[in-house]
Amino acid sequence: MTIKLNDLVGSRIMMTDSTRKLTIKGETKAYKVAKIPLDLCHYNDQNGRIATHISEHISNGNTLNKSALEEYNGVLEDFIYKSNPTALDATKTNIDKFGQRVPGVVLNDGRIIDGNRRFTALRKLKRENGKDLYFEAVILNQEEGIEERDIKRLELNLQHAEEKPVDYDPIDNLVDVYRDLIENKLFSEIEYVENTNKKPSEVALMMKKADLMVQFLDYINAEGKYYIARDLALDGPLQEIVRILENQFKGIDVRTILSTSHGDKGEQAGYFRVRNALFTAIFSKRKLNETDDKGDLSRDIREMGKFIINASNREEFLDEFDDIVEEVYETFQDLDAVDVSSVREVGRELADVRKEAQKVIDKHIEDSRLVTAKIKPVELLNKAFDDLKRIEVEQVKRMDPSTEQEFLIVYEEVQRKLKEFGEALNV
């Protein structure tokens, strides 16, 4: 049976004197707030905050059945809680003491658009104390011309544009961006910027990371299994990889370089080679088991970019690393299905390969550092000489006595330093 909340106003649902301002279809106005029994509301299974949890649930062969609403709500409540237990507990304590202060937003069919955490806290409090509790929210009627695009725009505005932090897991946020801007093209970049109060450069970077996340999942034969990216905590490493790739392949965009319309097949091949080496490094260096050293994967990838990919030893490294990349890639591609446990199983199976990968990476980083250290004195001396050349002899001749005395002190220090260099070089 389909719920229509507006039909229940005056019976099970009571209107309050409170209002909440919302902007819908470009018009901002105050909407009345209703007190809605909890059993008439349900979570939104498209909620970006729990996107990776839902993808894991579905990948494990489960379904989400709204016809069994309490069971459906129970599953998603668990996901909402897991997404940020600390914040949820704080919200529950606050509502228990002071009541629900900020109204939510629901559709006429009971789907919650804003207020999932408050709704979850109320559900938990009702189970704990047995009292009749209500979810206070604005009711929006889709039959009044409110389309899915308007609903999503409102969600973005409420989540991002009201100067409060988005407490999504970063990967859940990337999944949301991928679905709305890349996969379903619900919004253009400019529209997303306008509705989230973000800078264009921030949105562009998020889109690149989101696309690269999808490329990584494809690389490990886990298409659509976003929860694996969350489990591997890939947000920071993906950001470093975007910067490395776009620095290495000037003018490219990680979102478009693999398209069939990209004319330079050699550049695509080079991109694949470098990208897959970085993806393999993620698998090799990321903590896969509780006993593994956590380390700092973002820093590790950044160092690979600085001392290998963007250094003179890149080709030598790639030649040595190609066999490792191929073995990791083929091992994943040979699996019928990939999930978090199988990623860890492959990690154990390829323990020796992972160690070899880290050994090769560390060796080439150290070699590059040594080369950098060797040429550093030359770079510094050249810089010092460039600075010296900026001092004009005529200016030296016209110095007043006080300045001349200061100049002579420094001049003698320079002479002593040059003598030390000469003795070190036996000249």
C-alpha positions in Angstrom: 0.0 0.0 0.0 1.4 3.4 -1.0 1.6 6.0 1.8 0.3 9.5 1.1 1.2 11.6 4.2 -0.9 14.6 3.2 -4.0 12.4 3.3 -3.2 11.6 7.0 -2.9 15.3 8.1 -5.5 15.9 10.8 -5.6 12.2 11.8 -2.3 10.5 12.4 -0.2 13.6 11.3 -0.5 16.9 13.0 0.8 20.3 11.7 2.9 22.5 14.0 3.3 26.2 14.2 6.9 25.8 13.0 8.2 26.5 9.5 11.4 25.8 7.6 12.7 27.8 4.6 13.5 25.7 1.5 14.6 26.7 -2.0 12.8 24.6 -4.6 12.8 25.4 -8.4 14.7 28.6 -7.6 12.0 29.9 -5.2 12.7 30.3 -1.4 9.7 30.2 0.9 8.7 29.0 4.4 7.1 25.5 4.5 5.0 24.3 7.4 6.4 21.5 9.6 4.4 18.4 10.5 4.7 15.9 13.3 4.9 12.5 11.6 4.7 9.1 13.3 8.0 7.2 12.8 6.4 4.2 11.1 5.2 6.4 8.2 8.7 7.4 7.2 11.4 5.5 5.4 15.1 6.0 4.5 16.2 7.1 1.1 18.1 4.2 -0.6 19.8 6.8 -2.8 21.2 8.6 0.2 24.9 9.4 -0.7 26.0 9.1 3.0 25.4 5.3 2.8 26.1 4.6 -0.9 29.0 2.3 -0.2 27.2 0.4 2.5 24.2 -0.2 0.1 26.6 -1.3 -2.7 28.1 -3.9 -0.3 24.7 -5.1 0.8 23.5 -5.6 -2.8 26.9 -7.2 -3.8 26.5 -9.8 -1.1 23.3 -11.0 -2.7 20.8 -9.1 -0.5 17.9 -7.0 -1.5 16.1 -3.9 -0.2 12.4 -4.5 0.0 10.3 -1.4 0.8 7.1 -3.6 1.0 8.5 -4.8 4.3 9.1 -1.3 5.5 10.3 -2.0 9.1 12.8 -4.5 7.9 13.9 -2.1 5.2 14.3 0.7 7.7 16.2 -1.6 10.1 18.8 -2.4 7.5 19.4 1.2 6.4 19.3 2.5 10.0 22.3 0.2 10.7 24.1 1.7 7.7 23.3 5.3 8.8 24.7 4.5 12.3 27.9 2.9 10.9 28.6 5.9 8.7 29.3 8.0 11.7 28.5 6.5 15.2 29.9 9.4 17.2 27.8 12.0 15.5 24.7 9.8 15.7 25.1 9.2 19.4 25.6 13.0 20.0 22.4 13.7 18.0 20.5 11.1 20.0 21.7 12.6 23.3 20.8 16.1 22.2 17.3 15.1 21.0 16.7 13.2 24.2 17.5 16.3 26.3 16.0 19.1 24.2 13.8 17.5 21.6 14.2 17.7 17.8 15.2 21.3 17.1 15.8 21.2 13.3 12.9 19.9 11.1 13.7 17.4 8.4 12.2 17.1 4.9 10.1 14.1 3.6 8.3 13.4 0.4 4.5 12.6 0.4 5.3 8.9 0.2 7.4 9.1 3.4 10.8 9.1 1.8 13.3 11.1 3.9 15.2 13.8 1.9 16.8 15.5 4.9 17.1 14.3 8.5 18.2 10.7 8.3 20.4 11.1 11.4 17.6 12.7 13.4 15.1 10.0 12.3 17.6 7.3 13.3 18.1 8.9 16.7 14.3 9.1 17.2 14.0 5.4 16.2 16.6 4.4 18.7 15.1 6.5 21.5 11.7 5.1 20.9 13.1 1.5 21.3 14.9 2.6 24.4 12.2 4.4 26.3 9.0 3.1 24.7 7.5 6.6 24.2 5.5 7.7 21.2 7.9 9.9 19.2 7.4 11.9 16.1 9.6 13.0 13.2 9.1 16.7 12.7 9.5 17.5 9.0 8.3 19.5 6.0 6.1 17.3 3.6 6.8 17.9 -0.1 4.3 16.6 -2.6 5.8 15.3 -5.9 2.4 15.6 -7.5 2.7 19.4 -7.3 5.4 19.4 -10.0 8.5 18.6 -7.8 10.7 16.3 -10.0 13.5 14.0 -9.0 16.0 16.6 -10.2 14.5 19.2 -7.9 14.7 16.8 -5.0 18.3 16.0 -5.7 19.1 19.7 -6.0 17.4 20.3 -2.7 19.4 17.5 -1.1 22.7 19.0 -2.4 21.7 22.5 -1.1 20.8 21.2 2.3 23.9 19.0 2.6 26.5 21.4 1.2 25.3 24.9 0.9 24.1 25.7 4.5 27.7 26.2 5.7 27.8 23.0 7.7 30.4 20.3 7.1 29.4 17.2 5.0 30.2 14.3 7.3 30.1 11.7 4.6 32.9 9.2 4.3 34.9 10.7 1.5 34.3 7.7 -0.8 30.6 7.9 -0.2 30.8 11.5 -1.4 32.7 10.4 -4.5 30.1 7.8 -5.3 27.4 10.5 -5.1 29.4 12.8 -7.4 30.0 9.9 -9.9 26.4 9.0 -10.0 25.0 12.5 -10.3 27.5 14.2 -12.6 29.2 11.4 -14.6 27.0 8.3 -14.8 23.5 9.8 -14.7 24.4 13.4 -15.8 21.8 14.7 -13.4 23.7 18.0 -13.2 26.4 19.8 -15.1 29.6 20.8 -13.2 28.4 24.4 -13.1 25.0 23.4 -11.7 26.7 21.3 -9.0 29.0 24.2 -8.1 25.9 26.5 -7.8 24.0 24.0 -5.6 26.9 23.0 -3.2 28.7 26.3 -2.6 31.9 24.7 -3.8 34.6 26.2 -6.0 34.7 24.9 -9.6 38.2 23.6 -9.0 37.0 21.5 -6.1 34.2 20.0 -8.1 36.5 19.2 -11.0 38.9 17.4 -8.7 36.1 15.5 -7.1 34.9 14.3 -10.5 38.4 13.2 -11.5 38.8 11.3 -8.2 35.4 9.7 -8.7 36.2 8.6 -12.2 39.6 7.3 -11.1 37.9 5.4 -8.3 35.8 3.6 -10.9 38.9 2.9 -13.0 40.6 1.4 -9.9 37.6 -0.9 -9.2 37.6 -2.0 -12.8 41.3 -2.8 -12.5 40.7 -5.1 -9.6 37.6 -6.7 -11.3 35.2 -5.1 -8.8 33.0 -2.9 -11.0 30.4 -1.0 -9.0 31.6 -2.3 -5.6 32.3 1.1 -4.1 32.5 -0.3 -0.6 35.9 -1.8 -1.5 37.2 1.7 -2.2 35.8 2.8 1.2 37.5 -0.2 2.9 40.8 0.7 1.3 40.4 4.4 2.2 41.3 5.5 -1.3 40.3 9.2 -1.2 43.8 10.6 -0.4 45.7 8.2 -2.7 43.3 8.9 -5.6 43.9 12.6 -5.2 47.7 12.1 -5.3 47.3 9.9 -8.4 45.2 12.5 -10.2 48.0 15.1 -9.7 50.7 12.7 -10.7 49.0 11.6 -13.9 48.0 15.1 -15.0 51.5 16.3 -14.3 53.1 13.5 -16.3 50.6 13.7 -19.2 50.3 17.4 -19.7 46.9 18.6 -20.8 45.0 15.3 -20.3 42.0 14.8 -18.1 41.7 11.4 -16.3 37.9 11.5 -17.1 38.4 11.6 -20.9 41.8 10.2 -21.8 40.4 6.6 -22.1 37.4 7.6 -24.3 37.3 6.2 -27.9 37.5 9.8 -29.2 40.9 10.4 -27.7 43.2 10.5 -30.8 46.6 9.7 -29.3 46.7 5.9 -28.7 50.3 6.1 -27.7 49.4 8.6 -24.9 46.6 6.3 -23.8 49.0 3.3 -23.6 51.4 5.4 -21.6 48.6 6.5 -19.3 47.5 2.9 -18.7 51.1 1.9 -17.9 51.7 4.6 -15.3 48.2 4.4 -13.9 48.3 0.6 -13.4 51.7 0.9 -11.7 50.2 3.4 -9.2 47.1 1.2 -8.7 49.4 -1.8 -8.1 51.3 0.3 -5.6 48.1 1.0 -3.7 47.4 -2.8 -3.5 51.0 -3.5 -2.5 51.3 -0.8 0.2 47.7 -0.5 1.5 47.0 -2.2 4.9 45.0 -5.3 4.0 45.1 -7.1 7.3 45.1 -6.0 11.0 48.7 -7.0 11.3 49.9 -4.9 8.4 51.6 -1.6 9.0 49.1 1.1 8.3 51.6 3.7 7.1 50.6 6.7 5.1 49.5 5.6 1.6 48.9 9.2 0.4 52.4 10.1 1.3 53.8 6.9 -0.3 52.0 7.6 -3.6 53.1 11.3 -3.5 56.7 10.1 -3.1 56.3 7.8 -6.0 55.2 10.7 -8.1 58.1 12.9 -7.1 60.9 10.5 -7.0 59.9 7.9 -9.7 57.1 8.9 -12.1 58.2 12.5 -12.6 61.9 11.6 -12.3 64.6 10.4 -14.7 64.4 6.8 -13.5 60.7 6.4 -14.5 61.2 4.1 -17.5 63.7 1.9 -15.7 61.2 1.6 -12.8 58.2 0.8 -15.1 60.3 -1.9 -17.0 61.1 -3.5 -13.7 57.5 -3.1 -12.3 55.6 -4.4 -15.4 55.7 -8.1 -14.4 54.4 -7.2 -10.9 51.6 -5.1 -12.4 50.6 -7.9 -14.8 50.5 -10.6 -12.0 48.4 -8.5 -9.7 46.0 -7.5 -12.5 45.6 -11.0 -13.9 45.1 -12.5 -10.4 42.1 -10.2 -9.8 40.7 -10.6 -13.3 40.7 -14.4 -12.9 38.4 -14.2 -9.9 34.7 -14.8 -10.5 33.8 -12.2 -7.9 35.7 -9.7 -5.9 34.8 -8.3 -2.5 36.6 -7.0 0.6 37.5 -10.6 1.8 38.8 -11.6 -1.6 40.9 -8.5 -1.8 42.5 -9.5 1.5 42.8 -13.1 0.3 44.6 -12.0 -2.9 46.8 -9.9 -0.6 47.8 -12.9 1.4 48.2 -15.1 -1.7 50.5 -12.5 -3.3 52.4 -11.6 -0.2 55.7 -12.2 -1.8 54.7 -10.1 -4.9 53.6 -7.3 -2.6 56.9 -7.4 -0.8 58.8 -7.4 -4.1 56.7 -4.4 -5.3 57.5 -2.5 -2.1 61.2 -3.4 -2.5 61.3 -2.1 -6.1 59.4 1.1 -5.2 61.6 1.8 -2.2 64.8 1.1 -4.2 63.9 3.5 -7.0 62.8 6.2 -4.6 66.1 5.9 -2.7 68.1 6.0 -5.9 66.3 9.1 -7.0 66.9 10.7 -3.7 70.6 10.0 -3.9 70.7 11.5 -7.4 68.9 14.6 -6.0 71.3 14.9 -3.1 74.3 14.6 -5.5 73.1 17.5 -7.7 71.8 19.6 -4.9 75.2 21.4 -4.3 75.4 22.3 -8.0 71.8 23.7 -7.9 72.5 25.8 -4.8 75.8 27.1 -6.1 74.2 28.1 -9.4 71.4 29.9 -7.5 74.0 31.7 -5.3 76.0 32.7 -8.4 72.8 34.0 -10.1 72.2 36.1 -7.0 75.8 37.4 -7.1 75.4 38.5 -10.7 72.5 40.7 -9.7 75.0 42.9 -7.6 76.3 45.6 -9.9 80.0 46.7 -9.4 79.0 50.4 -9.6 76.7 49.9 -6.7 79.5 48.4 -4.7 81.8 51.4 -5.5 79.1 53.9 -4.3 78.4 52.3 -0.9 78.6 54.5 2.2 81.2 53.6 4.9 78.7 51.8 7.1 77.3 49.6 4.3 80.8 49.0 3.0 81.8 47.6 6.4 78.8 45.2 6.5 79.5 44.2 2.9 83.2 43.3 3.7 82.1 41.1 6.6 79.9 39.0 4.3 82.5 39.1 1.5 85.1 37.6 3.8 82.6 34.9 4.9 82.0 34.0 1.3 85.8 33.9 0.6 86.3 31.5 3.5 83.4 29.3 2.3 84.9 29.2 -1.3 88.2 28.2 0.2 86.6 25.3 2.0 85.0 24.2 -1.3 88.4 24.5 -3.0 90.1 22.4 -0.3 87.3 19.7 -0.6 87.9 19.6 -4.4 91.7 19.7 -4.1 91.9 22.9 -6.2 
